[in-house]
Amino acid sequence: MNCLHRLIRFSLFASCLLPAPAVAERVPHSPTIEHHQLTLEVRPHSHQLIATDRLTVAGGSPGRELAFSLAPTLRVERIEDLTHCQDPCDSSPAVAFGRGEAPDRPDLQRIILTHPPAPQADGSIRLKFVYQGTIDDPPRDSRNLRFVTPSETAGHIGPEGVYLSSESQWYPDLDESLATYDVTVSLPDGWAAVTQGTVQSDPSRWVVSMKSEALTLVANRFVIKTRAWTAESGQAIRLATYLFPDNAALADEYLDASARYLDAYIPLLGAYPFSQFAVVENFFSSGLGMPSFTLLGGGVIKRRYTQPYALGHEIVHSWIGNGVFNRVSQGNWVEGLTTYLSNYYYHELIGDEVQAREQRRLMLLGYSVYVRPGEGYPLRKFAQKRDEKDNAIGYQKSAMVFHALRQEVGDTVFWRALKRIPAEYLGAVADWSDLERTFQEEAGRDLRWFFSQWVERAGAPELVLSGFRVQSSSGASGPGSAVEATIHIAQGDTPYRVPVELEFVLSEGRTQRVRIQVIDRHHDVVVSLPERPSAVRLDPGYHLFRRVARSEMAPMLNLYVTDARRTVVLPTAVSSGQPDTFGDIVQRIVAQEMAKPAAQRTILLQPGDFSRALPAGSLLLLGDPREHPAATEALRYCGDRLRFIEGGFTVDGKTFEGAAKALLLSCRRDDHPGSVVTLLYGVTPQALARVARLLFFYGWQSYVVFDDGAVVTRGDWEDTMSAEVRIETR
């Protein structure tokens, strides 16, 4: 994220605050804003903002140029110097200023003035900006094929709602400022504003006592529900929901979930940094985390967005990202750590090892699917999520790197070091080097090699097992005697230093696991076992961050999405130009092609185009495959896993019947390793219509069966990610 995106935490995502320790305070080397006192009038129906900002600037020197950024649609009427008197005062002189463009952002204006004299001992000055204008950028749907970002807007004031974020540049700012805020908002009757910090007895006023990178303000016609709550730690926290009337009945569900996650993370990360946490409904699609509240779109609210990867993720951001900040020029570590603690670790914390393992598996898959060999970049260079590759590196790889760090230093050291980060950097900036120093100090040893390998190096380990041999141990005899198993592990030309777990398959379903350290390109492992094994598996628990070959993944829609060669087999309705349930899918695929002209190409195969030779790569079959000869031919790759019956279908031996049933199914193309055939089929057009719009949300399983748009079952045909190797026979 650059400085204009710095507050938005995906998922993405006050009085009685914990003060940041003095050692963490940044000594300003250039002018920065320390405090904003904002008085606002917001007029939704005319998109207008009328504002006064009394701000305190520190760290500058008289005569030096000050260049404030501000949205180009806002016009400054006057600037006054309040340094020498208390406002209001008739004697405050006007300050001459000019306007210019931001060199790196031509869509922004710069308000440029000369630093006035500063009689205070600390050299600070107080300025009063009076300005007004419109902010009217209606939200647009994300241009990505799959959801990875919220609807796109730089900020909007309108009758449907108000959203003003750091991207809106709705108040004057100096680059890299960390400020506190005092905000009073005037709105039409029936409207309420929500921002960071603590709401006062006058609900139009909010106070932000802890320094923050930027201020986000939202407003709408909310139904407000609050709960005075005390955490198990004894900390008092105000919980709140700001929901639209249609969703107001869900308030208690969100309040309960908020309390549950706060109780889970306070012991790990220390006292909650704010006096309140609020769930706020947004008028456009979003899942954003801001200090002391999360902003969720109405559709998300309806879907009960209370899972660990959802609401839990935004709550962890209260400490990591919205309490402790990062500068994107030094790398964005906060998304990876937040993902590790919420999307993954919460399952481990509550003892759900099955789901914890599944999350590790999906993180490996996410990286291996969306980051092709040679196309990655170092974790230190991740700034913000713009597409799935960024997501795979900055969220999924980063989360697994924190998992690797935990395995390297051990649980006691890891959790002790982790708790130090908000304790030392709350309200301040930390980067990868600060994390490295903290973990080194707690571990009592040098970890430079670890951060160099995992944070500063692009790519991922690629491990190959081969040469699995077994021989009897010296002096042993008989079928149940001890044996020695030898397996060869190979890496690429520049090997990684990694811990590797091997699982040997014994008789009657028993297994034995060993953990070894691999540092060379070639490594022979010799293991003593109580009996002759039948096979060995690599990393069966998915604890090692590594690249998984496409040919080792279970077939799924996302292999189609990321294939270099793709074909859409069109049903008759689409090919003839008639409106149908697949139109949106085809349009989105075509739009993706136009947005990335150098990326993979997609062939649209009409029913009359088939010449009995299927195109190479992956195929997406839309509709009834019996209506298209190419689809009929392609479906042979599924063998007997799919069978059509009257009014339904059979998947892997299970029958599903009824007009509301639909199916998303993928099968491997053995003649094209890494490619798949994917079918989207519905018993009726109505069943398909409920699934097609969200098709690309269901890309990680071999089959998903729907009933009236809801998932009733899902699964994989096979999973060879653990790279099982059988004993060599001679």
Buried (B, 14 or more C-beta within 10 A) or exposed (E): BBBBBBBBBBBBBBEEBBEBEEEBEBEBEEBBBBBBBBBBBBBBEEBBBBBBBBBBBBBBEEEEEBBBBBBBBBBBEEBBBBBBBEEEEEEBEEBEBEEEEBEEBEEBBBBBBEBBEBEEEEBBBBBBBBBBBBBBBEBEEBEBBBBBBBBBBBBBBBEBBBBBBBBBBBBBBBBBBBBBBBBBBEBEEEBBBBBBBBBBEEEBBBBBBBBBBBBBBBBBBBBBBBBEBEBEEEBEBBBBBBBBEEBBEBBEBBBEBBBBBBEBBBEBBBBBBBBBBBBBBBBBBBBBBBBBBBBBBBEBBEEBBBBBBBBBBBBBBBBBBBBBBBBBEBBBBBBBBBBBBBBBBBBBBEEBEEBBBBBBBBBBBBBBBBBEEEEBBBBBBBBBBEBBBBBBBBBBBBBBBBBBBBBBBEEEBBBBBBBBBBBBBBBBBBBBEBBBEBBBEBBEEEBEEBBEBBBBBBBBBBBEBEEBBBEEEEEEEEEEEBBBBBBBBBBBEEBBBBBBBBBBBBEEEEEBEBEBEBEEEEBEBEBEBBBBBEBBBBBBBBBBBBBBBBEBBBBBBBBBBBBEBBBBBBBBBBBEEEEBBBBEBBEBBEEBBEEEEEEBEBBBBBBEBBEEEBBBBBBBBBBBBEEBBBBBBBBEBBEEBBEBEEEBBBBBEEEBEEEBBBBBBBBBBEEBEBBBBBBBBBBEBBBBBBBBBEBBEBBBBBBBBBBBBEBEBBBBBEEEBBBBBEBEEE
